[in-house]
């Protein structure tokens, strides 16, 4: 049995957007959104390098990575920590590159489809996974109530933004 349980996999598969923390060569943190976060297997997560020169340079210098994925309606998610392997087409992992590329192109292995060409893939070996829970969960507040509250919030944001865009057009 791997480190990733069914709920962790569900959150990653449903949300897809994760925030990746890497370490710059000067020791400062770098945080970058990744919209291709996916479950690879029971111990690995993967994302595509579509346009991430700073993230990739940092990972080549230091393979430590943390990926946070949070359900914005439930205000719950997970933080995944571990070390990465960079999988490149022309590298020693060419077959694995093709396997991952095929999964992203077809939606195989439960990976969501991404039609953009990846320069490389980053395979995170999850060494530690911890829950993230918002302080919105005051005693007695349920996930159902939290979901309703945040669904209304995001509906209001969407409505407001659409009105702003219509006013510009």
PyMOL commands that set and color helices and strands:
alter all, ss='L'
color gray80, all
select helices_A, chain A and resi 6-15+53-61+94-106+108-110+143-168
alter helices_A, ss='H'
color red, helices_A
select strands_A, chain A and resi 18-23+29-34+38-39+44-49+64-71+76-88+120-133
alter strands_A, ss='S'
color yellow, strands_A
deselect
rebuild
show_as cartoon
